[in-house]
Amino acid sequence: MILRRLAGLHALALALTVAPPALAGPYCTLVNGRDQIAKAGSVCPVGYLASGSCCVALHVDTPRAFARLPGRSCPTGSFASASSYCVSLR
């Protein structure tokens, strides 16, 4: 019984170490220290370039961008960019 549980945990640990690159496809992650965000529509915010389904920051120190909630303004300390994003002023 204990050996079965250990074997199950081992299989789960192995699956978790192998699976993330396969599962990471639809998500945008850091690339060479540069931020990435999911692309909303066909336009990226200021300071970002389109790359597939993601927008990649031009530089490592590019201000962070995030999706803007529909019908809401950007929070204090940020500005609207490309109508679907808010970009931090730093």
C-alpha positions as CSV (number, residue, x, y, z in Angstrom):
1,M,0.0,0.0,0.0
2,I,2.7,2.5,1.0
3,L,4.8,1.4,-2.0
4,R,1.9,2.1,-4.4
5,R,1.5,5.6,-2.9
6,L,5.2,6.3,-3.3
7,A,5.1,5.0,-6.8
8,G,2.1,7.3,-7.5
9,L,3.8,10.3,-6.0
10,H,6.9,9.5,-8.0
11,A,4.9,9.4,-11.2
12,L,3.2,12.7,-10.3
13,A,6.5,14.3,-9.6
14,L,7.9,13.1,-12.9
15,A,4.9,14.3,-14.8
16,L,5.1,17.7,-13.2
17,T,8.8,18.1,-14.1
18,V,8.3,17.0,-17.7
19,A,4.9,18.5,-18.5
20,P,5.4,22.3,-17.9
21,P,7.1,23.1,-21.2
22,A,4.3,21.3,-23.0
23,L,1.7,23.1,-21.0
24,A,3.4,26.5,-21.2
25,G,2.3,26.9,-24.8
26,P,-0.8,29.1,-24.3
27,Y,0.9,31.2,-21.6
28,C,3.3,34.0,-22.0
29,T,6.4,33.8,-19.8
30,L,9.7,35.8,-19.4
31,V,12.1,35.6,-22.3
32,N,15.7,36.6,-21.6
33,G,14.5,38.7,-18.7
34,R,12.0,40.5,-20.8
35,D,8.3,40.6,-19.8
36,Q,5.6,39.0,-22.0
37,I,1.9,39.5,-21.8
38,A,-1.0,37.8,-23.7
39,K,-2.0,39.8,-26.8
40,A,-5.5,41.3,-26.8
41,G,-6.6,41.6,-30.4
42,S,-3.9,42.4,-32.9
43,V,-2.2,45.4,-31.2
44,C,0.4,45.4,-28.4
45,P,0.9,48.3,-25.9
46,V,3.6,50.9,-26.1
47,G,7.1,49.3,-25.6
48,Y,6.0,45.8,-26.7
49,L,6.3,43.9,-29.9
50,A,3.9,41.2,-31.2
51,S,5.3,37.7,-31.1
52,G,2.7,35.0,-31.9
53,S,0.0,35.2,-29.3
54,C,2.1,37.3,-27.0
55,C,3.5,40.8,-26.7
56,V,7.2,40.9,-25.8
57,A,8.8,43.9,-24.0
58,L,11.4,45.7,-26.1
59,H,13.9,46.0,-23.2
60,V,14.4,44.4,-19.8
61,D,13.5,47.7,-18.1
62,T,10.3,48.4,-20.3
63,P,7.4,49.5,-18.0
64,R,5.1,46.6,-17.2
65,A,1.8,46.4,-19.1
66,F,-1.3,44.6,-18.1
67,A,-4.8,44.0,-19.5
68,R,-7.4,46.8,-19.0
69,L,-10.7,45.8,-17.6
70,P,-13.5,46.6,-20.1
71,G,-15.4,49.8,-19.2
72,R,-12.8,50.7,-16.5
73,S,-10.1,53.3,-16.5
74,C,-6.5,52.4,-15.8
75,P,-5.5,52.6,-12.1
76,T,-3.5,55.5,-10.7
77,G,0.2,55.4,-11.8
78,S,-0.6,54.0,-15.2
79,F,-1.9,55.1,-18.6
80,A,-4.1,53.5,-21.3
81,S,-2.3,52.1,-24.4
82,A,-3.7,50.5,-27.5
83,S,-7.2,50.7,-25.8
84,S,-6.9,47.2,-24.3
85,Y,-3.9,47.7,-22.0
86,C,-2.6,49.8,-19.1
87,V,1.1,50.6,-18.8
88,S,2.8,51.5,-15.6
89,L,4.4,54.9,-15.3
90,R,7.0,53.2,-13.0
